[in-house]
Amino acid sequence: MPPFARLAGLAALLLASTSASASIPPPPGAAELAQRGDDIAWTITEDLTTEIGPRMAGTEAEAAARRWAVTRLQAMGFANVREEQFDMPVWVRGAEEAWLTSPFLPQKLAITALGTSASTGPEGIEGEIAYFDSFDALVAAPEHMVKGKIVFIDHRMAPAQDGSGYGTYGRGRFTGANVAAKKGAIATVIRAIGTDHHRNPHTGGTNFETGVKPIPAGAISNPDADQLVRQWKRAQQMRKSETPLGYVSEPLRMKLVLTPRNLGTKHSGNVIAEVPGSDPAASPVIVACHLDSWDLGTGAIDDAAGCGIVTAAAKHVMTAGQPRRTIRILWAGAEEVGVFGGKAYFAKHGKARHAVALESDFGADRVWRIDFKLPDSARGLADRLAAAVMPFGVVRGKQAASGGADIGALVQAGVPAIDLAQDGTRYFDLHHTPDDTLDKIDPAQLRQNVVVWSAVLTILANSEDRELP
């Protein structure tokens, strides 16, 4: 059967099961097919989060997830299923507590350590808070404002469909502790990089330059950050006001207990599977997700759903008939703590040709935009792809595709890329929190992802050499 005929049948079948979502209009005749849809992506996501749960990189939980993944992918009929191990440094969290201690009555804060944070020791540390309303303000601050203090970086992130703001506000998490450490801070606490209003702190990695001694680093929830800011402002006002006893001079202080540990070098690994193509000379299409997760939740939206989406799409293409190009599925390990899996894949396979790379790692809400970074020879291909996904509510973007973390090295090396951008409006409500659990996934929107991915993957896997390298 020609690839476009297979695509039409597949799209009709899958889209039928998304008709429950009012934002995704079903095509004519979809109602009759409503009972014929499948839930491969949901089943993978549910089973992984239920049977394994949190999958912190380099731990036994992540190793169990790799074993689980190999068994599942083999059972689904994929070829060349294997684990490719690599070594990495492993960090695990310990006790996590914080209090505002003065000048008001002590109040406990909801806090979590950031990846690679140093330990305070079991007794904790206490110090004056040095407040900065942004990462840039910390960078510009003279050393005397920071030295010997606990730095707090305040930076409220607003929700956005495309997730814009993460790069800007995330700097406080990515390198804020490094900047503070170089200026003599004893610890750093940030307003969590999240858009929710719950007392759920968002974890994530922070990075220290070579030669910079790590300091304790944590994130507090948005409501707790609000409380800290109110107390800081009130303490500042009190220090400038006359009282019956004279000027109040006591600053806002915090006690912090974070006891994470470095376990040394351990094994992690990537799990790879393939749909073999009919033309062994044609370069493969690679679709990626990451298998590991942070340990606060069960890693449903980040990124079990992504693995479910790309794998379901590859399975549908395989079921419809052998494609011309091989489809390679990469379930990357250790993405959250430093993209170790993506780097290991590139070190092992980066010199081989890849036709195009795609990644799903932005939750499970509907795909709304398609972006391209393709050679000039693929202009017609891009037009066909944009037309194929338009009926599913996906618009053509005007920016170049950037790929994702685990295919980033490939894209930087010149491999063409396509982004299937998901709606990120609520993604940072859940990202890296205890709330990243299966119940937050909308099955209808998850199915729409599979429809779009299947449509795109069918066309890409049957593309000609004159279109893609």
C-alpha positions, 0 to 999 in steps of 0.5 A: 500500500502506498505510504499516503494511503497507509497514512490516511487510514492510520489518521482516521483510525487514531483521530477517532479516539481523540474526538472527546477533546473539543479542541480537536475537531474530528473528521467526517466519519470519525464517530463511527470509528470511535471504538477502534482507537488504541491507547499504546502511548497511554499504556506505556505511560501508565505501566512505566509510572505504575510498575517503576515510578520515579527513575532518578538517573544512575540509581537502581530505579533507572536500571530497573526502568531500562530492563523494563523498557527492553522487555516492553519494546521486544514484546511490541515487535521492535528489532535490534532492541538493546541497552547501551550503557555509559557511566555518570556521576550520581547525586541523590537527595537527603533531608530537605527542610527550611525555616524563616527564623527571624525577625518574625516567629519561625515559619517552615518552608516547602523546599527541595534541593537542586541537583548537584547541591552540596550538603549543609550537614545534618545540623544545617546552616543559618544565615541572613538572606540576601534578596535579589529580584532576578538572576541579573541582579545577583550577577551585578551585585558586589561581593559584599552584598553576598558574602556569608549570606544565603542568597535568595533569587526571586523570579516569577515565571508566567505560563506560556503556550510555547514555554517561553520564559523557561530559558530566561527565568531558569538561569537562576536555577541553572547557574544561580548557585554558581554565581553566588558561590563565587561571591562567597554565599553560604547557600542559595535558594530560588523561587521555584521555576514553575507557574503553579500556586501550590506548595510544591517546590520544583527541583531541577539541576544546577551547575557549578564551574570547574574549580567552584566549590558547590554550595547548598542550593534549593528551591521553594514553592511559589507560595513560600517564596511569596511569604519570604518576599513579604517578610523581607520587605516588612523586615526592611521597613522595620529596620528603617522605622522608629520603635519605642526601643529605637531602630530595629536592626535584625534582618530576615534570616533562614535556617536550611537543612539539605543533606544530598550525597554524591554516590560516585560514578555509576552506570546509566544507559540508553535503550534503543529499538528500531523499525527496520526499513526496506532500504538499508542504504537509506539513513534512519529517522531518529525519534527520542524521549528520555527514560529517567525522571526526577524523584519527586513524582513518577515522571509521567509528563516528564517524560514517560508520556514522550516515550509513549508518544514516539513509540506508539507512532513508530509502532503504528508505522510498523503495523501499517507496512515496512517503511523505506527508512529505518526508524530508530527509537531512543529512550535516553537515560540520565537526561535530567541531570546533564543530558548524559544519554544524549551525549553518549548516543552522539559519541557512539553514533554521531558520525553516522548519517541520520535523515532527521531527528525529532524528540518528545519531551514537553509533556502530553498536551496537544501538538499545536505547531510544527517547525522545521530545520531542513535542507533546501532540498526538503522544501516540498517535504516540509509543505507535505508535512505541514498539510498532513498535520493541519487537519489535527489543529497544528499550524506551521511555525515561522521559526527554525526547529531546535530539536530537544536535549537528547538530539541536541548534539545531532542537530548541532552537528547538522542533522535536520530536525523537526519540532512538534511543539506541544501546548506548554500552558500548564507544563510548568505547573507540574514540571519537576514536582511531586505533581508529575503523576499519571492523573495529570495526563489528558488521554484525548490530548495524548492521542492527538500527539500520537496522531500527529506523530504518526502522520509525520513519521509515516511521511519521513520514513518514506521520504526520498534521498533527494529530500533528506540526506 
